[in-house]
Amino acid sequence: MCRLPAGSALPTSLSSGPDDKSVISVTWAPDELSIICPADRVPEDATVEASWRCLRVVGPLDLALTGVLASLVVPLADARVNIVAFSTYDTDYLLIPAVRLSEAVNTLTAAGHRVAA
């Protein structure tokens, strides 16, 4: 996870898009360009928050569904596991600090979710 200053162009390291096993999310906002990408694709001049693991909700999810993200986030919040959530048209993703991944998986499993590698 990283950020670049507002108004930044898409970095060339991301211009080819993701491969078939990675996820890249680019969000332009008035005050930043926020990027979620594999560590080897982080732009050189970015501010970086490293060592996160990505969990993907199996989708596609119907956009009319409610509570899917909450059913994941609430147990993690109760266990005090910090997360970053983001969504695409088809599904939701959670970034978990790598050092808290086992705890997050155990928490989600205890809450009735199935977590697969």
N, C-alpha and C positions, 0 to 999 in steps of 0.2 A: 504494500500500500504506500503510495507516495503522492506528492503534490507539487505542482509547478505554479508560478505566478499567474494571476488572472490575465487573460488574453493570449496565453501561450498557444502555439500551434501544436498539432498532434506530432509527438516526437517520431523521428524516423525509425526508432527501435520498435515502434508499434504499428508502423504503416502496413506491414504484411498481415496483420491480424493474428489471432491465436492459432495454435496447431490443434490437432484433434483431441488433445488431453488437457489443455489449459483454458483458463477463463481470463478474459481481459474486459474490464469495464472502464470506460472513460466518461467522466462527467465534467462538462464545462459549467461553471457557476460564475456569478458576478465577481466573486472574490478569489477564485482559484480554479485550477484544472486539477481534478482529483483522478488518480489512476490506480486501479487494482490490476496487478499483472504479476507474472512469475518474476522472481528476483533477477533472473538473467536478462530481463527485458526493461528493467528500470532505467529511465533516462539519467545520464550522468549528473545533470545539474538539479535533480529533484531532491526535495526533502523526503527522507525515507523512514518509514516505520516498518521494520522487517520482522521476520520470524512469525508469520501467521500461517495457519492452515485453513483451507477452504472446505466447507461442507455444503453439498448441494442437495436440495430437496428434489426428489425424483418427480419429474413433471412430464408432460406439461400440466400445469394447474389451470383450472377454469378460473377466469378472472372474477367470477361471481362468488367464489369461495371466500369465506371469512374465517379468521382465527388461525390460519395455518402458521403464519409467522409468530403470532402470539403464543401458540402451543409449544414453540421451540424456545422463544426468548424468555418467557416467564420462568420456566424451571432453571434456566441458566442464570437469570438475574437473581433468583432465590438462592442459588449456589454461589453467587458473587463471581461468576465467570464473565469477564468482559467480552463483548462481541462487537463486530461491525456487520450490519445486515445490508444487503442490497438485493435488488430484484431485477429480473428481466421480464419480457413479455410472458415467457413460459414457466418460470420458476423462481424460487428464492434461494439465496446463498447466505451462509454465515461464515465470517472470518473469526477464527478462534486463535488466541495466542498459542504458539506451538507448545509452550511450556504448560499450558492448561488443557491440551487436547484430550488426554486420558480422562481427566476430571469431567470435561464437557461431554464426552461420549458416555461415561458412566451415568451422568446426570440425565442425559436424554434417554438412555436406555431405561433407567428407573422411572421416567415419566411415560413410558410406553412406546417410545419411538424405536424404530429399527435403524441401526447405523451400520453401514457396510463400508468396507475399504474400497 
